[in-house]
Amino acid sequence: MRLLVLNDNAPSKGFLNDWGWSLLVEGRTRFLFDADTRGEILLHNSEVLGVSLKSLGFAVLSHWHYDHYGGLSLVGELNPGIPLYAPPGNRMRGMHWGFQVREVTRAGEIEAGVWTSGPLSGFEQAVGVETPSGLVVIVGCSHPGVDRLTRAVLEASGYEKAHLVIGGFHYPSARTLDRLSELTEFIAPAHCSGDEAKAYVRKKYPEKFVGVRTGSVIEL
């Protein structure tokens, strides 16, 4: 199983890059979590990584902010009719892009081995994915708190602890990161986490820190 970072705020040589977040999951099924701001960035970076944006099983949107949904029109065009699991609010827009929109209103299993936290604070969800290494929790911007989202995914999935939490942590406090460290074996701050959060985890929890950027590939 692999996690491929199609776009993150931190650039890498040979990849296109902007402010946004998108992660391709390849395992029991292939799905996209969030879609950056521009489809051409996702398309270019997927080609550099040697993967296709076609033949996805489904897509997940953490929340309706442009730096997470901007590339969904391209994804829908390449995968007409696949499910899009998204918080309520823009069903018609998702349908216009070609998706079968499935609005997420509560925590639970959305696909085999994939659980949602449900939309916390009314608008943002995270998901947990069953992997050979354990549960991987994927977050978008963590506006409600990365620790809260992670705990909600753990409760929905029945796992006691995550193997990895990856995504944007929304400039978390040290207390939030300390709470998160108790819930997971590894921590991969990305997107809107901020340099201070990355430095804090790297210094205080060096055995847990996983650095990621545009083009990173994590094997599980």
Secondary structure, DSSP 4 states (H G I P E B T S, - for coil): -EEEEEE-SS--TTS---S--EEEEESSSEEEE---S-HHHHHHHHHHHT--SSS-SEEE-S-S-HHHHTTHHHHHHHSTT-EEEE-TT-HHHHHHTT-EEEE--S-EEEETTEEE---BTTTB--EEEEETTEEEEEES--TT-HHHHHHHHHHHHT-SSEEEEEEE--S--HHHHHHHHTTEEEEEEEGGG-HHHHHHHHHH-TTTB----TT-EEE-
